[in-house]
């Protein structure tokens, strides 16, 4: 029986250099033992395992390598001989390197870690690129031990080690050939992905254990490595999942991480408008219907269609909305897991998370115009306890009435205030009344201050923006909540609405009905006319017949054509369109759309307004019942970040 062995003589440097290109091959057992008898002190054997069997039965690890030990190689390199040093780096980048070889190298590097100074930067970078993930547990343990020794002895490599770990937070890239074209994509089929992520977090915890100041250097690295928002949903999902997992064992950077994640989500959100999402979904439905009609003519596809239906309904047609939907699912699952421990609500942890999210809200979400979904992170959190909702409303109210803040932020706060009061079913009616009282009182004080100044008051959005948005918030809230305010006790409900003195608001010189959205104005007029709270149609008709169809700006210059949305209003808690959890949605968080005005019954004059019931829903403002889900589940196969991570030490 023949075996192949690789032999070279450690005593001869010339022979060792020749061994880089070719190895002397001994084919026969007798020749091998003959050589060993003749020169026992000069021969060194590295036996290659064949079919998993170790023929020489030696207890040490069997590897194939060239050159001397790491200590000798470093010493020679120090004295100018870099031949073995370059050979060492060449062997470390071998794509077919075995587990036993990696373990052997790492053990030697650990023993020489004090010599791996800044002069050996390239060698360290080569070691950090070793494929240690996805290998045996022995390799992982040895690599983690090496990282611990390296960062404790040579802190100059701390950032390099952190970069290496963070680079594994996304699936590795693979090349797929489609139609003769090579396409680079993430390897979503890697079954070891959750295990690899566990090992990455073990490595981070180990580094933090040896270098407590790691968090100062970690945050910039996490920002730099965040995937581009056009990457695949899976890549973004994995990275965000791992960022949130870091907050479990590095709570000091949680606020910064939430700011980073929500900032990226906002970029996706503003690039997937509500109109574009609805158009994409409608186009897909029409396409599917056409395909089904074609299939019905050829085959009976009942079973196949029913099997594919769940997949079709849980994937967004709009590509940007699909990525946003995936990341929102991860973030919502994280919020729930932080606030609920083993199914029980944890008050302190929820308060801390609320403070962090509120800070991010003030910094990023509130100044962002026309975001559709990201703000639902706070909406969802506030649904856990009424005290959280009241705290959020109080925060918005303080922003609105603060004259030292920019008008654009005060207007945005009023929009959030009105939309939150209108949409959040978990807010008790007593809180809604208290907020309407505060808003109406502030509005009346503002009107009084303008009337008492002795100057002519004009309808100028740039001067009175917070006032107009506050009026619209009141109108919007009454549209959604009028039934709840009236149904328990009609008499007391009407007395309450009359106590708001809405007639003075709509008839003041500032003329808010002219500035508010026409859809809001018409619905408010219909509801208040029915219950004889205030009559708005005379003012609406006068505004429509206004001779000058312009709104003059206080900045001067030419007049500009009037648009239907001079406040640039948006309602941040309009229906949640993302569908990751639509199959579980029960609309338990959001109020449905209000009773709507049929097109045929919009303003036709004061005398012919219907005398019967409030008009039934037929379509206005594009509002639909909310599809937001309160029952969040962990994203795909990763699961939500655990509350505690077991240290591997």
N, C-alpha and C positions, 0 to 999 in steps of 0.2 A: 504494500500500500504506500502510495506516494503522498507526501505533504510538502507544501511550499513554505519556506521560512525566509524572512528578510534578516540579513546579518550585516553588521558593520562593526569596525574596530574602534573603540572609543579612544585608544591610545594614539591613533594616527589622525591628525587633523586633515592631512591631504586626502586620506580615504573618506573621511567624514564629509568633506566638501563634494567629493565625487558621488557620494550617496544621495545627494539632493536630486541628481538627474537619473541615476540608475542604481539599483540595489543588486548585490551579488545574490544569486539564487542557488540554493542547494536543494536538490531534488530527491535525494535518497537518504533514508534514515542512517545508514552506515556512514555516509559521508559527513553527515552532521555530527555524529558522535566522534568520528575520527578527528574532525576539526576541533571539537571541544577538548579532546584529550591533548592535542598538540599545543594549543594556546589557550588554556582555561582562563588565564587572567586577563586576556585581551578581548575575548569574545563576549558580546552582550546580545541577549536574545529577546525579541519581542514577538510573542507567538500570536498568530491570528486565529481566532476561534472559527471552527468549521462546523456548521450545523449545530451551533450552540454548545459544542463539547470542548472542554479544555484538556488537550492531550498531554500536556506536561504536568498537570495537577499542581500548579504552583498557587499559593494562597494569595499573592498580590494581584492587583488589577492588571489585566493584560491590555496593552495599548500599543499602537504603532506610532513611533515618533522619531524624529531626527534631532541631533544636537544634544548638548549637555543639559543639565538641570537649569531651572530658571535662575537660581542664585548665581551659577557660573556664567550664564548668558549675560546677566545684568552686570556682573563684574567685568567681563570682557568688553562689553559695550562702553563701560565707564573708562576703560583704557584705550578705546579707539577701535577695537575689533568688533564690527557690527554684522559680520557674516551670520553668526548664529542668531543674533537678534532679529535680523530680517527673516531668517528661516522660521523663527518662532512665530512671528506675526503671520507669515504665509500659512503655516499649519493651522492657526486659529481661525482663519477665514475659509477653511475647507468646507464646502457645502455638505460633504458626506461625513462630517465629524461624528464620532460615536459618543454615547453617554459616558462610557468608561474613560475615553480620552478627555472629555470636558471635566470630569471629576478629578482626574489626575492633574490636569493643568491648574484647576482652581485650588487644589490643596497646596501646590507649590507656590502659587501666587499669594495665598494667605500667609504662608511662612515667610515670604519676602515682601510683605506689604509695606514695611517701613522704608524699603528702598525704592518704592514706586512713586517717586516725587514728580514734580511738574515736568521734569526732563523727559519723562516717559508717557507724555500725554497721548501720543498716537497709539501706543501699546494699550493704554487703559481704554481708549475709545474702541479699539478692536475687541477687547474683552467684553465691553458693555454691549457689543453687537452679537455676542454669542447667542445662538438660538436655545435659550434655557427654558422657555415656556413650551408646554406641550410634551415635555420629556418626563422621564421617570421622577418619582418623588425624591430619589437620592440626588439627582442633578439639581432639582429645585432647592433642596435643603442646603446643598453645598454652595450654590450660587447666592442664596440669601446670607449665608454665613460670610461669604467673601464680601458682599456689599456692606455688611455691618462692620467688618474689619477695615474696609477701604475708607468709608466716610468717617470713622472714628480716628484713624491714623492719618488720613490725608483729606482734610475737609475741603481742599481746593477742588476736589472732584464731586462735591455735593450736587451742584447744578447739573453736571453731566449725568449723574445717577438718577436724579429726578426726571430729567428729560427722557432717559431711557425707559423708565417705568411708565411715564405718561404716554409715551408713544405707543404703548400696547393697550391703550384704553379704547381703541377702535379695532374692528376686525382687520386682519391683514389683507393686503391687496392681492388679488389674483387676476390673471389675464385670461379672458374668455374669448374664444374665436366665434364670431357670429357673421355668417355670410362672407367668410374670407377676411374679415377685419378683426384685428385684436382689440378688445375692449377691456380696460382695467376697471375692476369692480371689487367690492368688499366680499370676503368669503363668508357668506351667511350660513353655509352648511357646516361650519366647524363645530363639532359637538363638544370640543374642549373649551369653548369660549367662556362659559361661566367659571370653569375651573381656572382658566388663565387669569381672569379678572380677580378671582380670590387671591391668587399668588401675587398679583401686582399690588393689591392692597396690603398683603402681608409684608411685601418689600417696603412700601411706604411707611407702614407702622414701625418697622424695624429701623428705618432711617431716622424717623422722628424720635424714636427711643434713644438713639445714640447722639442725635443732634437736635436738641429741643428748639432751636431757632429755625428749623426747617420751614415753618409756615411762612416766614418772611420771603423766602426764595421760591416757594411753591406756587403762589398765586400768579406771578407774571408768567411762569412756565405754562400753567393751565390756560391762561389767556392766549398765549402764542400758539398753543397746539390745538385750539378749538377748531374743528373742521369748518370749512367754508359752508355757508348755509345752502349752497346748491348741491352738496353731497347727498348721498342716498339717505333715506329715512333711517335705515338700519345703522349706518355709521353715526349719524347724529344722535340716535336713541342710545346707543352704547356709550358714547362719550358723556352725554348728559347724565345717564344713569350712574356712571362712575364718579362724576363730579359730586352728585348728591350723596353718594356713598362716602365720600371723603368727609362730608360734614358730620358724619356720625362720630368719627374719632379725631377730627380737627375742628371742633365747634367754633373756634376763634375766627375762622375765615368763612363761616356760613353766609353771613350777610354779603360778603364780596362775591361768593360763588352764586348766590341767588341773583345778584345784580348782573353778573356775567350771563347767566342762563336767560333771564328775562329780557335782557338787552337783545340777545340773539333771537328770542321768540318774537319780540316786537318787530324786528326786521322782516321776519316771515309774515307776521300778521298784517302789516301795512301793505305788503305785496300780494295779499290775497283778500281783496275787498269782498264785502258781502255780495255785491252785485255779480262779481266775477265767479264767486263760488256757486251762486244760485244758477247762473247761466251754464256753467260747466255741468252741474248736476242735471239740469233740464236737458241739455244736449245728449248726455249719456243715456238718460231714460228714453229719449226718442230713438237713439241709435239701437238700444237694446230691444225696443218694441219692433223696430224694423227687422232686426235679426231674428227675433222670435217668430214673426209672421212668415219669414222666409223658411225657417226651419220647420214650422208646422206643415208647410206644404210638402215637405220631403220625408220627415221622420216624426216619430212619436218620442219627444224628448222630455216627457213629464218628469221622470226620475232625475235625469241629468240637470234639468233646470232648477229643480228644488234643491239639489245638492249644491249647486253653485250660488244660489241666491244669497246665503249669508255672507259669502266672500264679496259679492258685488256691493252689498249694502254697507259694509264696514270699511270700504276703501273709498277715499275721496277722489272725485274725478279731477279736481284741480290739483296739479302736482305740488304746488307750494302749500296748499291747504292740507294735503296728505302729510307732508313733513311736519307742519305745525300741529296737526292732530296727534301724531305719534309722540311728539315732545310734550304736548299738554297732558297726555295720558300719563307719562312718566312723572311729571311735576305734581299732578293731582294725586297720584298714588303715594308720592312722597309726603305730601301734606297730610293725608289721612293717616299714614303710618307714624308720623311724628306725633300727631294729636291723640291717637288711640293706641294704647298699649294693651295687647291681649284683649281687645274689644272694649276696654274701659277708657273713658275720656281722661286725659291727663292735662289738668288745668295749667300747671306751670310751664310745661313744654309748649303748650298752645299759645300762651301769652308771649313767650320768647319768640316763637315763630311769627306771631302777629306783628310784633315790633319790627322784626327784620323785614317782613313783606311790606309793611307800611312805609318804612324808609325807602325801599326800592320803588314803591308806588309813587311817592313824592318826587323822587329823583328821575324816574324813567317813564312810568305809565301815565301819570297825570299830564305831563307836557306833550305826550304823543297824541296827535290828533287822529281820530278815526280808526283807532285800533278796535278790533271786533271781539277778540277772544281772550287775550292775555289777562285782562282785568278780572276775568272770572276766577283767577286764583284767589283773590281776596273775597270775592263773592262766595266762593265755596267754603273758605275758611270761616267767614262770618256766619255761615249757616249752622255751625256746630253749636253755638250758644248765643242767645239774645244779647248778652252783654257785649259780645264782640261786634255785633251789628250796630248796637248803640254807640260803641266807641268809634266805629268807622264813620257813622253819621256825624258825631260830634266833631271829629277831625275835619270832615269836609265843610261843616258849618263854620269852623274857625278860619279856614282858608277863605271861604266866600266873604266873610265880613271883615277881613283884614285889609284895610286900605293901603297898607305899605307893600302888598304883594302885587306883581304884575296883573293887569286886568285879564290877560289871556288865561292865567292860572285860576283866577277867581271864577271866570266863566266856565272853565272846565270843571271846577269843583261843583258849581251849580248844576251842570249837566249830569255829573255823577250822582249828586244828591237826589235830583228828581227821578232819574232812571232807577236808582236803588230803591227808593220809596215805592215806586210804581211796580217794580218787577219782583221784589223779594217777598214771597208769601210768608216767609218765616218771621218777618217783622210784625209785631203785634199792632193792632189798630190804635192803641193808645200812643205808641211811638209815632205813628203816622200823623195823628192829630197834633202831637207836640211839635213835630217838625213843620207842619203846615202853619201852626201858630207862630213859630219863630220866623218863618219865611215871610208870611203876610205882614207881621209886625215890622220887619226890616223894610219891606217894600213900602209900607205906608209912611214910615219915617223918611225914606228917601224921597217920596213924592212931596211930603211936607217941606223938606229942606229945599227942594227945587222951587216950589211955589213961593216960599218965603224969601227967596234971594232977591226978588224984585226984578229979575231979568226974564226976557222971553225964552221959554223953554222950547227946544226943537227936538225932533226925532233924529237923534244922532247916535248911531251904534258905537262909534269910536269913543264917545264921551260917557255913554250910559250902558255899556255892554253888560256889566254884572247885574244891573237892574233888569234888563230885558231877559237875560238867561234865568234869573230868579223867578220872574213872572212866568216864563215858559215852564219852569220846573213845577210851579204850583198848578198850572193848567194841566200839565202832563200827569201829575199825581192824581188830580181829581178825576181825570178821564179814566184812569185805571182803577181807582179806589172808591169811586162814588157809590157803587153798589154796597160795598162793605160798610161804608159810612152811614148808609140809609136803611139797609135791610133790617137791622136789629130793632131800631125804633125810628120810624120815618119822621115823626115830629121832632124828636131831639136831633136827628141827623140834619134836617132842614134848618133848624135853629143854629146848628154849628156852622153849616155852610154860609148862612147869612151873617153870622158873626165875623166871618173873614172879610166882610165888606168888599167883595170882589167888584161890585159896581163902580166904586171909586177907582179901583185899579184900572179897569178897562176904559174908563171915561176920562182919565187924567190926560194932561197935555202931552205927556211922553208917548201916549198912544201905543202900548205894547202889542195890541192886536195887529198892528201894521207890520211889526218887525218879526213876530213869531212865525213859525212855519205855518203855511196855510192849512195843512192837514190837521195840525194841533188846534189852530184857531177854529176851524169848522166843527171839529168834534166837541170842543169845549163849549162852543155856542149852542150846539144841539142839546147837550146834556143840561146846561144851565137854563136853557129856554124851557125844556120839558118840566123841570122842577121849579121854574119861575124864581130862580135865584138871581139871575142877572140877564139882561137882554143885550146881546152883542151885535145883532144883525144890522142895526142902524149904523153903527160904527164901521162894520165890515163893508157895507154898501158905500159909505162915504169914502173909505180908503180905496175901494175899487174904482171909484169915479174921480179919484184925485187927478187934477189936471196935469201935474208934473209927475210923470212916471219915473221919478228918480229919488234916490236918497242922497242928500248932499252931505259930504264929509266935512268935518270941522277943519281938516287940513287945507281946505280951499281948493282952487283949481277947477277944472271942468267937471260938469256933472257926469255921473256914471249911471248906466242903465240899471234899473232895479232888478235884483235877482230874487228868487223865491226863498232864499236862505241867507239873508244878510248877516245872521249871527254865526253862520258856518257851523250850525248845530249838528251834533250827532248824539245818539243815545247809547251809551256804552254797554248797557245790559239788555239790548235787543236780543232776540232769540239766538241761542248758541247753535251754530250750524255744523260744527264738526261732529262726526258720526262714530267715533271710536266706541262709544258706549250707548249708542242710541237704542239698542235692543233692550237695555235695562231701564230706559228713561221712563219716569212716571210723572214728569213735570212737577215734582214736589217742591222744587226750589223757587220756581218763577211763576208769576201770575200770567195767565193767558192774555191774549190780546183783548182789548176792550170791545164793547159793542161798537160796531162800525156803521158808517153812514153810506147807504146805497148811493150810487152815482146819480140816480134819478131824483134823490131827495136832498141833494146839496142845495145851497142857498138859492131860493127862487123868490124871495120876498118874505116879509114878516107875516102876512096874513094866511098864506097857504101852507104853513108848516104843519106837519101831521099832528093830530091831536091824540092819537092812540099811544101804543107802547113805543118804547125807545126802538129805533131802527135796528134790525138784525144785521149780523155781519155779512158783508158782501165784498169788502175789499177797500182798504185805505192804508196808506203809509207803508205798505208791504210788510206789516207785522203779522207774524204767525205764532201759534203756540210754541213755547220754548221746548227745545229738545235736549236741554242740559241734563246731565245724568249725575245723580248724587251717589251712585253706587260704583265707585271706581275700583278697578282691578289692576294688578301689576302688569307692566308692559311685556308683551310677547313672552320670550322664554327666560328673560333675565330676572324677573321678580323685582319688587321694590327694594330699595336699600334696607338692609337689616338694621334694627335698632341698636344692636350690639354686635361687635365683631370679635371673635375669639382670637386672641393673640397666639401665634404659632410658637411661642417660647415657653 
